[in-house]
Every structure is written in C-alpha cells, then in structure tokens.
Amino acid sequence: MAVEPLPPAETTAVEPGTQITHPDGRVELRDFSTIAGSPYFNDELAPVPIEKRTWTTYNFAALWIGMAHNIPTYLLAAGLIQLGMNWVQAFLTITLGNLLVLIPMLLNSHAGTKYGIPFPVFARAFYGVRGANFPALLRAFIACGWFGIQTWIGGEAIYAIAGKLLGSWWVDAATVMDYPWTLWASFFVFWAIEMAIIWRGMDTLRRFENWAAPFVIVVAVALLIWVLVEAGGLGPILSEPSKLGWGADFWKLFAPSLMGMIAFWATLSLNIPDFTRFGGSQRQQAYGQVLGLPTTMSFFAILSIMITSGTAVIYGEAIWDPIQLAAKFENPLVVALGLFTVVVATLSVNVAANTVSPAYDFSNAAPRLVSFRTGGLITGVLGILIQPWRLVQDPNIYIFVWLGFYGGLLGAVAGVLIAGYWIRHRTRLQLPALYRPEGRYWFSGGWNWAAIVATVVGAVLAVGGAYSAPGKGPFPSDGLIPFLKPLYDYSWVVGLVAGFLVYLALSMPRTAHAKGEQ
C-alpha cells in the first residue's frame, strides 16, 4: 500500500511499516520496525532512505566510464578483428551490442531508483523471497569468475611495474606453482587493495570512481596521441579491408559476436539496481547510464583499434595487450604510469562490477549471517579458489565460450524480471512484503515456480545448442542438443524472449488475484 502523495515525511505521522510515495515517484520505507526482525532483512538489503539517495548523473556516468575502461574491453575490438572483421565492422558490432544491452539495463534500473532496493531483493517480487537466491547466486558465481580473472590481470600489471623499477631479481624470482613468487605476491597485493575498498562501503566506491574515470581517460588519450605521432598516422588497420567482406561470411560471424558483446554486460543488466538504488532521480540515473555506457564502450573500442594500429607501424607487430605495450617503453617512469593506469582501470571495474553485486547476492542468501562486507570477502575468496591463472591461459574460451554461455542463462533471468516488473506488476511493489515470510511474495514455500520454470526453459533454449568449432572449445561441434544449435548464435536474445513469454504465460492464472492485491 502507498500514500500518494504525502506532505514532507518529517511533519506527517505515518503508520509503521507503511511505504511513502514521494511526488517524484520514488518510494521509501521510513520505519523498519515491522520487518527488522525478519530473517530476510539486514541493513545492507534494506531500502535506502531518500536522503541517502545522492548519486548524480556524473556519479553514474563515472561509474560506467570506470567499469568500461578495462583490459577485456580493450581486447574486444582486437578479438573481432582477429576473427576477420575490419575496424568499421568491429566498431559497429561493439556499439550495437552496448546499445541493445542498455535496454534491459535501464528497464531494471528503474526499480532500484524507485524503491531503493538491491537486485536480490528486487528479484524476490518474481522468484519469491527464498527463490530469489536462484538468480542471485547464479549471477554471483559468474561475478566470482570475472573477479578472479581481473584480479590476476591487475596483479600482472603490478608485477610488471615492479619488474621495470626493481630489475631482474624481481622478474626472475624463484617459481612457485609455475609462476614467480613475486607474481603471486603482486596478485595478493592487488586482491588486498580491492578488499580494502569494498570493506569501506559504497561511498568509498563512489569517490574512487569519480577520480579513476577521468584519470584513465586522460592517460589513454595521451597514449593515443603519442602512438599517432610516432606512427605518423592511424596506421594500417584503419585502411585494411575486411577479410570477411559484407556478405554471408560476415553475417555468420556477426550474430554470435553481437551476443558476446551483449553478454559482456549481461550480468550488470540484472544487478544494476545495486547501484541505481542510490540514485537521486530516475532522470539522473538514466542520463548517467546513457552517457556513460555506450559512448565509453564505443570510444574505448576505437581507441584500442587506433593505438594497436600505431604499434604495428612503430614496432612491426600489432600489440593488443596494453600491459605488453607499456612494457615496451624505455623510460621507467612512463612504464610505471602506463601500468599504474592499467591497475586503476582494472581495480575500478573489478570492485564495481564484480564485488559489489555478489556481496549483496551472498548477503541475500543468509541476511542474518552475511553482511555486505562479508559477502565481498566471500567473493574475494571464491575468486582465488576458481584459479583464474588457469582460466587466462586460454582467454578466447573464457571470454567467448564461457561468457557467451552465461549470457544466454542471464538473458532468461532478465526476461523474467522485465515481464514481472513492467507487465505483470506495472512497476508497483510492496516494500514490506519483500522482506516478510508468508507475505505477498512468499508464493509457495518462498518460491515462485512460474519464474523458476520460465528461467530454466529460457536457459535451455538459449544454451542447449551450445557448440564449439572442432578443437577450439569444450562443446561438441554439433551442439549439446543438436536441434537447438541454430539458437545458440542468438543465445542472449533467445533467453530473454523465452523467459519473458513463458513467465507471462505461467503467471496469467494469477493475474486477476494479483490485481486485487495491488
């Protein structure tokens, strides 16, 4: 139930447990007394009070700039060009993918800003108070994999910086488990920095992103200017024709590549309420994301193409890895600045994208036992246990096969969330019921089986036909389920559409009853 509109809350007596709808449409729950004793409540999962929803357009834009400027983003264009695309085709594929993923991103963002709730609490409205752990933990374990990979990359950058400054004793140190012990030390130093930031909370993250985002941009542009001056122009890649042309060969590669670009941020399209719950208004979070995500991803893609193009002229080979490029410089201070930028960029995306959200997800699984800080620590530990140094030995399999597979799974979850919030509930939720057992969102024993079935059906259709080229991946060449193989090239879209439609179909028998409750 809602009181629409109310005079300022400070001067109005509000019944405990009543949610207040403000004139700008945002909803808050001032009094937690009726839900504070629930086993599904803790301070981190509670709705954010209006006075603490302070993130501005700049904060959201800076968040996305910080998250988009990382090594996997830098390498996206490289991977597409290595597959045969020219720079125009790679640029268009990346840009279109990020425009498409922005749609579910903004649709799911709305609930975070309106109600001040994180993703796992938002999911309770559709999966059930207990059932929300299904999509939340699925998303969390994917984040742990990304966290480990990014932490290893950050550790490599620290190792390279120290090696340039300290000399051969650091680089040629004794090996432990196939790597120098100094690399392991760098890995754990980077890990500790990440844990320190997350331990200090979301406000520390906001301040870090505010300075990290412009710093990375300035250094990247400076590197581009240096490369263009040294190379005498943009270099051969910009003028090199596509190996695929614009015919059937290109379009055959375009669809799975586009799904990979979408899947790159498919995780964030689900748990974006974890950030927008701090938004000052719907306009601020939407403008900030529109300004931050597609523009930054496109800018960074063309930046990587131009820089790499120049390295082919300067060094006689295209150097796609920015760590390797920075190590090419002779001046130790320049090397240190370049690699420090890699550290900042990696730290920025890893803390925001791969630690904050699973911290909430793990906290949601056991609110009384796991705080936001503890959830972040669990993420960090699992990120080590997943052994990221093994995953990065074959980045193509990790980024394109593993990421593409999970993109299909998460597309199905996104379909359920969008159908439930925008179609079935018409953006109207009851905040107290999201934290109560036996309430409106309890469904059957805390689980809404309509959402679970819709997610499973969408996921099977999306990734059941997963296949790999012979010798280039873990899946059979004719697909796990052969007749579903054609759908795998469109995995994220198939998962989203199927999850959306199946959930609505299974929810229809309850629609009339639900309207009576709203």
C-alpha positions in Angstrom: 0.0 0.0 0.0 1.1 3.6 -0.7 0.2 7.1 0.3 0.3 9.2 -2.8 1.4 12.0 -2.4 2.2 12.9 1.2 3.5 16.2 2.6 7.1 16.0 3.9 7.5 12.9 5.9 9.1 14.8 8.8 5.8 16.6 9.6 3.4 13.7 8.8 2.6 10.8 11.1 3.0 7.6 9.1 1.8 4.2 10.3 4.8 1.9 11.0 5.6 -0.3 8.0 3.8 2.0 5.5 5.7 2.9 2.4 5.7 6.5 1.3 5.5 7.6 -2.4 7.1 10.9 -3.0 6.0 13.4 -5.7 8.9 12.4 -7.9 7.7 8.8 -7.9 10.4 7.4 -5.6 9.2 5.2 -2.7 10.7 4.7 0.7 10.1 2.8 3.9 10.9 5.1 6.8 10.2 2.7 9.6 11.8 -0.7 9.5 10.3 -1.9 12.8 7.8 -4.2 11.2 10.4 -6.0 9.1 13.6 -5.7 11.2 13.0 -9.0 12.9 12.6 -10.9 9.7 15.3 -13.5 8.8 15.3 -12.0 5.3 16.3 -8.5 6.4 19.6 -6.8 7.2 20.8 -3.2 7.0 22.5 -3.6 3.6 19.5 -5.2 2.0 17.1 -2.6 3.5 15.6 0.1 1.2 17.8 3.2 1.0 16.3 6.2 2.6 15.5 9.1 0.3 18.1 11.4 2.0 20.9 8.8 1.2 20.0 8.5 -2.5 22.6 11.0 -3.6 24.2 9.7 -6.7 24.0 12.2 -9.6 24.2 12.0 -13.3 28.0 12.4 -13.1 28.3 9.6 -10.5 26.6 7.1 -12.8 28.5 8.2 -15.9 31.7 8.0 -13.9 30.7 4.5 -12.7 30.3 3.3 -16.3 33.4 5.0 -17.5 35.4 3.4 -14.8 33.9 -0.1 -15.5 34.2 0.1 -19.3 37.8 1.1 -19.3 39.4 -2.3 -18.6 41.6 -4.7 -20.4 38.8 -7.1 -21.6 37.0 -4.1 -23.1 40.3 -3.0 -24.8 40.6 -6.5 -26.2 37.1 -6.8 -27.6 37.9 -5.0 -30.8 41.1 -7.0 -31.1 39.2 -10.2 -30.9 36.7 -9.3 -33.5 39.5 -8.1 -35.9 41.4 -11.3 -35.3 38.3 -13.1 -36.4 38.4 -11.3 -39.7 36.4 -8.1 -39.2 37.8 -4.7 -40.2 37.7 -1.8 -37.8 34.4 -0.5 -39.1 32.7 -3.9 -38.6 34.2 -4.4 -35.1 33.2 -0.9 -34.0 29.7 -1.2 -35.2 29.3 -4.7 -33.6 30.5 -3.4 -30.2 28.4 -0.2 -30.4 25.2 -2.0 -31.4 25.7 -4.6 -28.7 26.0 -2.0 -26.0 23.0 -0.1 -27.3 21.0 -3.3 -27.1 22.1 -4.3 -23.6 21.3 -0.7 -22.5 17.6 -1.5 -22.9 17.2 -4.2 -20.2 19.8 -2.2 -18.2 17.5 0.8 -18.0 14.4 -1.3 -17.5 15.8 -3.0 -14.5 17.4 0.2 -13.2 14.0 1.8 -12.6 13.1 -0.4 -9.7 16.4 0.3 -7.9 15.8 4.1 -8.1 12.1 3.9 -7.3 12.3 1.6 -4.3 15.9 1.9 -3.2 16.4 -1.9 -3.2 19.3 -4.1 -4.5 18.9 -6.7 -7.2 18.4 -9.8 -5.0 15.5 -8.0 -3.1 14.1 -6.9 -6.4 14.1 -10.5 -7.6 12.1 -11.6 -4.6 9.0 -10.0 -6.2 9.1 -12.5 -9.0 11.1 -15.5 -7.8 9.8 -15.5 -4.2 11.6 -14.4 -1.0 13.6 -17.6 -1.0 13.6 -18.3 -4.7 15.4 -15.0 -5.4 18.6 -16.8 -4.3 18.4 -18.8 -7.6 19.1 -15.9 -9.9 21.2 -14.0 -7.3 23.6 -16.8 -6.7 23.8 -17.7 -10.4 24.9 -14.1 -11.1 27.2 -14.1 -8.1 29.2 -17.1 -9.1 29.7 -15.6 -12.6 31.0 -12.5 -10.9 33.4 -14.5 -8.9 34.9 -15.9 -12.1 35.3 -12.4 -13.5 36.7 -11.1 -10.2 39.4 -13.7 -10.2 40.4 -13.0 -13.9 40.5 -9.3 -13.4 42.5 -9.6 -10.1 45.1 -11.8 -11.9 45.4 -9.1 -14.6 45.8 -6.4 -12.0 48.4 -8.5 -10.3 50.3 -8.9 -13.6 50.4 -5.1 -14.0 51.8 -4.6 -10.5 54.4 -7.4 -11.2 55.4 -5.6 -14.5 55.6 -2.2 -12.8 57.8 -3.5 -10.0 59.9 -5.5 -12.5 60.7 -2.4 -14.5 61.6 -0.4 -11.4 63.4 -3.2 -9.4 65.2 -5.1 -12.1 65.8 -8.8 -12.9 65.8 -10.1 -9.3 62.1 -9.4 -9.2 61.3 -10.7 -12.7 63.4 -13.8 -12.4 62.4 -14.8 -8.9 62.0 -18.4 -8.0 58.9 -20.1 -9.3 56.0 -21.4 -7.2 53.3 -23.4 -9.0 54.7 -22.4 -12.4 54.9 -18.6 -11.7 57.5 -16.4 -10.0 56.7 -15.9 -6.3 56.8 -12.2 -7.0 53.8 -12.5 -9.4 51.9 -14.3 -6.6 52.8 -11.5 -4.2 51.6 -8.9 -6.7 48.3 -10.9 -7.2 47.6 -10.9 -3.5 48.6 -7.2 -3.0 46.0 -6.3 -5.7 43.5 -8.6 -4.1 44.0 -6.8 -0.7 43.5 -3.4 -2.2 40.2 -4.5 -3.7 39.0 -5.9 -0.4 40.0 -2.7 1.4 37.8 -0.6 -0.9 34.8 -2.9 -0.6 35.2 -3.1 3.1 34.9 0.6 3.4 31.5 0.6 1.6 29.6 2.1 -1.3 30.5 5.7 -0.6 34.2 4.9 -0.9 33.5 3.2 -4.2 31.6 6.3 -5.5 34.6 8.6 -4.5 37.1 6.2 -6.1 35.2 6.0 -9.4 34.9 9.8 -9.5 38.7 10.3 -9.8 39.5 7.0 -11.5 37.3 7.5 -14.5 38.8 10.9 -15.8 42.4 9.7 -14.9 42.1 6.6 -17.1 40.6 8.7 -20.0 43.4 11.3 -19.8 46.2 8.7 -19.8 44.5 6.6 -22.6 44.2 9.7 -24.8 47.8 10.7 -24.1 48.9 7.2 -25.2 46.9 7.6 -28.4 48.5 10.9 -29.2 52.0 9.5 -28.6 51.2 6.5 -30.8 49.8 8.6 -33.6 52.8 11.0 -33.6 55.3 8.1 -33.6 53.4 6.2 -36.3 52.8 9.2 -38.5 49.1 8.5 -38.7 46.4 6.0 -37.9 48.4 3.0 -39.3 47.4 0.1 -41.5 44.5 -1.4 -39.5 42.1 1.5 -40.3 42.7 1.0 -44.1 42.9 -2.7 -44.1 39.8 -4.3 -45.8 37.7 -6.8 -44.0 38.7 -10.5 -44.6 35.0 -11.3 -44.5 33.5 -8.7 -46.7 29.9 -7.7 -46.1 28.4 -10.9 -47.4 27.4 -14.2 -45.8 30.7 -14.8 -44.1 30.4 -11.6 -42.1 26.7 -12.1 -41.1 27.5 -15.7 -40.0 30.1 -14.2 -37.6 28.1 -11.1 -36.7 25.3 -12.8 -34.7 27.4 -14.7 -32.2 29.8 -11.8 -31.9 26.9 -9.5 -31.2 25.7 -11.9 -28.5 29.2 -11.8 -27.0 29.2 -8.0 -26.9 25.8 -8.0 -25.1 26.8 -10.8 -22.8 29.8 -8.7 -21.7 27.5 -6.6 -19.6 24.6 -9.1 -19.2 25.5 -9.5 -15.6 25.2 -5.8 -14.9 21.9 -5.6 -16.7 20.5 -7.7 -14.0 22.0 -6.3 -10.9 22.1 -2.7 -11.9 19.6 -1.9 -9.1 22.5 -2.4 -6.7 23.8 0.9 -7.9 20.7 2.8 -9.0 19.1 2.3 -5.6 21.4 5.3 -4.6 20.1 7.5 -7.5 18.9 11.0 -6.8 16.2 10.6 -9.5 15.2 8.4 -12.4 16.4 11.1 -14.8 19.8 11.3 -13.2 20.5 7.5 -13.3 19.1 7.1 -16.8 21.0 10.1 -18.3 24.2 9.0 -16.5 24.0 5.5 -17.9 23.1 6.6 -21.4 26.1 9.0 -21.3 28.4 6.5 -19.7 27.9 3.0 -21.1 27.5 3.0 -24.9 29.7 6.1 -25.5 32.5 4.9 -23.3 32.5 1.4 -24.8 32.5 2.7 -28.3 35.2 5.3 -27.5 37.4 2.7 -25.9 36.9 0.3 -28.7 38.0 2.8 -31.4 40.8 3.9 -29.1 42.2 0.4 -28.8 42.0 0.0 -32.6 43.9 3.2 -33.2 46.6 2.5 -30.6 47.1 -1.0 -31.8 47.2 0.2 -35.4 50.0 2.5 -34.5 52.0 -0.2 -32.7 52.1 -2.2 -35.9 53.9 0.7 -37.5 56.2 1.5 -34.6 57.2 -2.0 -33.5 56.5 -4.0 -36.7 53.8 -6.0 -34.9 50.3 -5.3 -33.6 50.4 -5.3 -29.8 46.9 -5.8 -28.4 47.8 -6.2 -24.7 48.3 -2.8 -23.0 50.5 -4.4 -20.4 52.9 -5.6 -23.1 52.7 -2.2 -24.8 53.5 -0.3 -21.6 56.5 -2.6 -21.0 57.9 -1.6 -24.4 58.8 1.9 -23.2 62.3 2.6 -22.1 61.6 5.3 -19.5 60.8 3.6 -16.2 58.5 6.4 -15.2 56.5 6.2 -18.4 56.2 2.4 -17.9 55.1 2.9 -14.3 52.5 5.5 -15.3 51.1 3.3 -18.1 50.9 0.2 -15.9 49.5 2.1 -13.0 46.7 3.2 -15.3 46.1 -0.5 -16.1 45.9 -1.1 -12.3 43.5 1.7 -11.7 41.3 0.7 -14.7 41.2 -3.0 -13.6 40.6 -2.0 -9.9 37.8 0.3 -11.0 35.8 -2.3 -12.9 36.5 -5.2 -10.6 35.3 -3.6 -7.4 32.2 -2.1 -9.0 31.1 -4.8 -11.4 32.4 -8.0 -9.7 32.5 -7.4 -6.0 29.6 -5.1 -5.0 26.9 -7.2 -6.7 27.9 -10.7 -5.4 28.4 -9.1 -2.0 24.7 -8.3 -2.0 23.8 -11.7 -3.5 25.6 -13.7 -0.8 24.2 -11.4 1.8 20.7 -12.1 0.5 21.3 -15.9 0.8 21.8 -15.6 4.6 20.9 -12.0 5.7 21.4 -12.7 9.4 24.8 -14.2 8.9 26.3 -12.5 5.9 26.7 -8.7 5.8 27.7 -6.7 2.7 31.3 -6.7 3.8 31.3 -10.4 4.5 29.7 -11.1 1.1 32.5 -9.1 -0.5 35.1 -11.2 1.3 33.4 -14.4 0.2 33.6 -13.1 -3.4 37.3 -12.4 -3.0 38.0 -15.9 -1.6 36.0 -17.7 -4.3 37.8 -15.5 -6.9 41.0 -17.1 -5.7 39.7 -20.7 -5.4 38.4 -20.6 -9.0 42.1 -20.4 -10.0 42.0 -17.5 -12.5 45.6 -18.1 -13.6 44.3 -21.3 -15.3 41.4 -19.6 -17.0 43.6 -16.8 -18.5 45.7 -19.4 -20.2 43.0 -19.6 -22.9 41.2 -16.2 -22.9 39.3 -17.0 -26.1 37.5 -19.9 -24.4 36.9 -17.9 -21.3 35.6 -14.7 -22.9 33.7 -16.0 -25.9 32.6 -19.5 -24.9 32.2 -19.2 -21.2 30.8 -15.6 -21.3 28.5 -16.4 -24.3 27.1 -19.4 -22.4 26.3 -17.5 -19.3 25.0 -14.6 -21.4 22.2 -16.9 -22.5 21.4 -18.0 -18.9 21.3 -14.5 -17.7 19.1 -13.4 -20.6 16.4 -15.7 -19.3 16.6 -14.1 -15.9 16.4 -10.6 -17.5 13.2 -11.7 -19.4 11.5 -12.8 -16.1 12.4 -9.5 -14.3 11.2 -7.3 -17.1 8.0 -9.2 -17.6 7.3 -9.3 -13.9 8.1 -5.7 -13.1 6.8 -3.9 -16.2 3.9 -6.1 -17.4 2.5 -8.0 -14.5 3.2 -5.6 -11.6 3.1 -2.4 -13.6 6.1 -1.2 -11.6 4.1 -1.4 -8.3 5.8 -3.3 -5.5 5.0 -3.6 -1.8 8.3 -3.0 0.1 7.5 -4.6 3.4 6.3 -7.8 1.7 9.7 -8.2 0.1 11.2 -8.9 3.5 8.5 -11.0 5.1 7.8 -14.7 5.2 4.3 -15.7 4.5 3.6 -12.4 2.7 2.6 -11.5 -0.8 5.9 -12.6 -2.3 6.2 -15.8 -0.4 4.3 -17.8 -3.1 4.8 -21.5 -2.4 7.2 -22.0 0.5 9.1 -18.9 -0.5 9.5 -19.9 -4.2 7.6 -18.8 -7.3 7.8 -21.8 -9.5 6.5 -19.9 -12.5 9.7 -17.8 -12.5 11.9 -20.8 -12.0 10.4 -22.8 -14.8 10.5 -19.7 -17.1 14.2 -19.3 -16.4 15.0 -22.9 -17.0 13.1 -23.1 -20.2 14.6 -19.9 -21.5 18.1 -21.1 -20.5 17.7 -24.5 -22.2 16.5 -22.9 -25.4 19.3 -20.3 -25.3 22.3 -22.5 -24.5 21.1 -26.0 -25.1 22.6 -25.9 -28.5 26.0 -24.7 -27.3 28.7 -25.7 -29.8 32.4 -25.1 -30.4 34.5 -25.4 -33.6 36.4 -28.7 -33.6 39.3 -28.4 -31.2 38.5 -24.8 -30.1 36.2 -25.3 -27.2 34.5 -27.5 -24.7 31.3 -28.1 -26.5 30.6 -30.7 -29.3 30.7 -29.3 -32.8 27.0 -30.3 -33.5 25.8 -28.8 -30.2 24.9 -30.2 -26.8 21.3 -30.6 -28.1 21.8 -30.7 -31.8 18.4 -29.4 -32.9 18.9 -26.3 -30.7 22.2 -25.4 -32.2 20.9 -22.7 -34.5 19.5 -20.8 -31.5 22.9 -20.6 -29.7 24.2 -17.9 -32.1 21.4 -15.7 -30.7 21.6 -17.0 -27.1 21.0 -13.9 -25.1 18.0 -12.8 -27.2 16.6 -16.3 -27.2 16.9 -16.5 -23.4 15.4 -13.1 -22.8 12.4 -13.6 -25.1 11.7 -17.1 -23.9 12.0 -16.2 -20.2 9.7 -13.2 -20.8 7.0 -15.1 -22.6 7.0 -18.2 -20.5 6.8 -16.2 -17.3 3.9 -14.2 -18.5 2.1 -17.4 -19.7 2.6 -19.2 -16.4 1.6 -16.1 -14.4 -1.7 -15.4 -16.2 -3.9 -17.6 -14.0 -2.9 -15.4 -11.0 -3.3 -12.0 -12.8 -6.8 -11.4 -11.6 -5.9 -12.2 -8.0 -2.8 -10.1 -8.2 -4.8 -7.1 -9.3 -6.9 -7.3 -6.2 -3.7 -7.2 -4.1 -2.2 -4.2 -5.7 
